[in-house]
Amino acid sequence: DEETMRYSNCIESYFEQQITHFGPSPGVFQQRYFVNDDYYDQGNGTMFFYLGNEADVTLYVNATGLMWENAEEFRSLVVFAEHRYYGKSQLFPDDPLSNLQYLSAEQAIMDYVNLVDYLKEEYDFDESSAVIGFGGSYGGMLASWARFHYPNVWDGAIAASAPIVTFEGLEDFFDPHFFNQGIMYDISTAAGVSSKFCEKNLRKVFIDKGLEQLQSSSLIR
């Protein structure tokens, strides 16, 4: 099927990374990544780089359709990199849950920075061509942060479902109601809805349904 074809059309490779990029490293590990160059125009093409998140990277090779759907048009080298501590990218294979101090977004992003630099040389990548990061959820957060912190490496990022600045404890950014406010805006007259009753009625449905669920919940019995 199409998903199996995507996976089988990739080259599985490994790249040596430092266990830590921030100070003396106690050793190295092998980071797994997948590459497809079917549409890549050497010296002129772009790079679509998926910043792997908390799972075996093959999951994203088979499920990230946006990259595959646009690779031909943008003559892209398609890359899926695996996040440290997941899949086959183990820092301590004999005891995978040990030394978790090296499991961080900062370390993972530096892994990807080094891998991009290596792939640029390996595939004769022109410095004027774009590298675009992709990711979803935590992977989208990584893609966004990578673009923020290393704009010399990533020319852009496409992040899906990625809460990049809104975390409890960050008082300057955190608003616990921002998601709900966004939903309600979409059905308000301010957003172009013709009737003011649309927002009113939807609010009523949520309130009534919420009370109904709360009354039937085992938590208050």
C-alpha positions as CSV (number, residue, x, y, z in Angstrom):
1,D,0.0,0.0,0.0
2,E,1.0,3.7,-0.1
3,E,2.3,3.8,3.4
4,T,4.5,0.7,2.9
5,M,5.8,2.3,-0.3
6,R,6.8,5.5,1.4
7,Y,8.8,3.5,4.0
8,S,10.4,1.2,1.5
9,N,11.4,4.1,-0.7
10,C,13.6,5.5,2.0
11,I,17.2,4.8,2.9
12,E,17.6,4.0,6.6
13,S,20.9,5.4,7.9
14,Y,22.6,6.3,11.1
15,F,24.6,9.4,12.2
16,E,27.0,9.6,15.1
17,Q,25.9,12.2,17.7
18,Q,27.4,13.3,21.0
19,I,25.5,12.2,24.1
20,T,25.6,15.9,25.2
21,H,26.2,18.9,23.1
22,F,26.6,21.2,26.1
23,G,29.8,20.3,27.8
24,P,32.1,17.3,27.9
25,S,30.3,14.3,26.4
26,P,30.5,10.9,28.1
27,G,30.3,9.3,24.6
28,V,28.4,9.1,21.4
29,F,25.3,7.3,20.1
30,Q,23.9,6.4,16.7
31,Q,20.9,8.5,15.6
32,R,18.6,6.8,13.0
33,Y,17.2,8.8,10.1
34,F,15.4,8.1,6.8
35,V,16.1,9.8,3.5
36,N,14.3,9.8,0.2
37,D,15.9,11.6,-2.7
38,D,13.5,10.5,-5.5
39,Y,12.6,14.2,-6.2
40,Y,15.7,15.9,-5.0
41,D,17.4,18.2,-7.6
42,Q,21.0,18.2,-6.4
43,G,22.3,21.6,-5.9
44,N,18.9,23.3,-6.6
45,G,16.4,21.4,-4.5
46,T,15.0,22.1,-1.0
47,M,15.2,19.9,2.1
48,F,12.0,18.8,4.0
49,F,13.2,17.8,7.4
50,Y,10.9,16.1,9.9
51,L,12.0,16.7,13.5
52,G,11.0,13.4,15.2
53,N,9.2,13.4,18.4
54,E,8.4,10.9,21.1
55,A,8.0,7.7,19.1
56,D,9.7,5.4,16.6
57,V,10.4,7.6,13.6
58,T,8.9,5.1,11.2
59,L,5.5,6.2,12.4
60,Y,6.1,9.6,10.9
61,V,7.7,8.3,7.7
62,N,4.4,6.6,7.0
63,A,2.0,9.3,8.3
64,T,3.4,12.7,7.4
65,G,1.6,13.1,4.0
66,L,2.2,16.8,3.6
67,M,5.9,16.3,3.1
68,W,5.4,13.5,0.5
69,E,2.6,15.4,-1.3
70,N,4.8,18.4,-1.9
71,A,8.2,16.9,-2.3
72,E,8.1,16.6,-6.1
73,E,6.9,20.2,-6.6
74,F,9.7,21.6,-4.4
75,R,12.3,19.1,-5.6
76,S,12.9,18.1,-2.0
77,L,15.3,15.9,-0.2
78,V,12.9,14.3,2.3
79,V,14.4,13.5,5.7
80,F,12.9,12.0,8.8
81,A,15.1,12.1,11.9
82,E,14.5,10.1,15.0
83,H,14.4,11.7,18.5
84,R,17.1,10.6,20.9
85,Y,15.9,7.9,23.4
86,Y,13.2,6.6,21.0
87,G,13.1,3.8,18.4
88,K,16.6,2.7,17.6
89,S,18.2,6.0,18.6
90,Q,19.2,4.9,22.0
91,L,22.0,6.5,24.0
92,F,22.3,3.6,26.5
93,P,20.9,0.6,24.7
94,D,21.5,-1.8,27.7
95,D,19.5,0.5,30.0
96,P,17.4,2.9,27.9
97,L,15.8,4.6,30.9
98,S,19.1,5.5,32.5
99,N,20.7,8.9,32.4
100,L,17.6,10.8,31.4
101,Q,19.3,14.1,32.0
102,Y,20.3,13.9,28.3
103,L,16.7,13.7,27.2
104,S,15.7,17.3,26.5
105,A,14.4,19.5,23.7
106,E,17.6,21.4,23.6
107,Q,19.7,18.3,23.1
108,A,17.3,16.9,20.4
109,I,17.3,20.1,18.4
110,M,21.1,20.2,18.4
111,D,21.1,16.6,17.1
112,Y,19.0,17.9,14.2
113,V,21.2,20.9,13.6
114,N,24.2,18.6,13.2
115,L,22.3,16.2,11.0
116,V,21.2,19.0,8.7
117,D,24.8,20.2,8.4
118,Y,25.9,16.7,7.5
119,L,23.2,16.1,4.9
120,K,24.0,19.4,3.2
121,E,27.5,18.2,2.5
122,E,26.5,14.7,1.7
123,Y,23.9,15.8,-0.9
124,D,25.7,18.8,-2.3
125,F,23.1,21.1,-0.9
126,D,23.2,24.7,-2.1
127,E,23.3,27.3,0.7
128,S,20.8,29.4,-1.1
129,S,18.2,26.6,-1.0
130,A,15.7,26.3,1.8
131,V,15.5,23.8,4.6
132,I,12.0,23.5,6.0
133,G,11.3,21.9,9.3
134,F,8.1,19.8,9.8
135,G,6.5,18.5,13.0
136,G,3.3,17.8,14.8
137,S,2.5,18.2,18.5
138,Y,5.8,17.9,20.3
139,G,7.6,17.6,17.0
140,G,5.9,20.8,15.9
141,M,7.2,22.5,19.0
142,L,10.7,21.3,18.2
143,A,10.4,22.5,14.6
144,S,9.2,26.0,15.8
145,W,11.9,26.3,18.4
146,A,14.6,25.1,16.0
147,R,13.5,27.9,13.6
148,F,13.5,30.5,16.4
149,H,16.9,29.5,17.8
150,Y,18.7,28.4,14.6
151,P,17.4,30.6,11.7
152,N,20.7,30.0,10.0
153,V,19.8,26.3,9.7
154,W,16.0,26.3,9.1
155,D,14.5,28.8,6.6
156,G,11.0,28.0,7.8
157,A,8.9,25.6,9.8
158,I,5.5,24.0,9.5
159,A,4.2,23.0,12.9
160,A,0.8,21.3,13.5
161,S,-0.9,21.3,16.9
162,A,2.2,22.8,18.5
163,P,1.8,24.9,21.7
164,I,5.1,26.7,21.4
165,V,4.8,29.5,23.9
166,T,1.8,28.8,26.1
167,F,2.8,26.9,29.2
168,E,1.5,27.2,32.7
169,G,4.1,29.1,34.8
170,L,5.1,31.4,31.9
171,E,3.0,34.4,33.2
172,D,3.8,36.6,30.2
173,F,2.3,34.1,27.8
174,F,0.0,31.7,29.6
175,D,-3.7,32.3,29.2
176,P,-5.7,29.2,30.2
177,H,-8.7,30.4,28.1
178,F,-7.0,31.2,24.8
179,F,-8.1,28.0,23.1
180,N,-11.7,28.4,24.1
181,Q,-11.6,32.1,23.1
182,G,-10.4,31.1,19.7
183,I,-13.2,28.7,19.2
184,M,-15.8,31.1,20.2
185,Y,-14.4,33.8,18.0
186,D,-14.9,31.6,14.9
187,I,-18.7,31.7,15.4
188,S,-18.9,35.4,16.5
189,T,-20.1,38.4,14.5
190,A,-16.6,39.8,14.9
191,A,-15.4,36.9,12.7
192,G,-18.1,37.6,10.1
193,V,-20.9,35.4,11.3
194,S,-24.2,37.1,10.3
195,S,-26.3,36.2,13.4
196,K,-25.4,37.1,16.9
197,F,-27.4,34.1,18.1
198,C,-24.9,31.6,16.8
199,E,-22.4,32.3,19.5
200,K,-25.1,32.6,22.2
201,N,-26.7,29.3,21.3
202,L,-23.4,27.4,21.1
203,R,-22.4,28.7,24.5
204,K,-25.8,27.5,25.9
205,V,-25.2,24.0,24.4
206,F,-21.8,23.8,26.0
207,I,-23.1,24.9,29.4
208,D,-26.1,22.6,29.4
209,K,-24.1,19.6,28.1
210,G,-21.4,20.3,30.6
211,L,-23.8,20.4,33.5
212,E,-25.5,17.2,32.3
213,Q,-22.2,15.4,32.1
214,L,-21.1,16.7,35.5
215,Q,-24.4,15.6,37.1
216,S,-24.0,12.0,35.7
217,S,-20.3,11.8,36.6
218,S,-19.3,9.2,39.1
219,L,-16.9,11.7,40.6
220,I,-19.7,13.5,42.4
221,R,-21.7,10.5,43.4
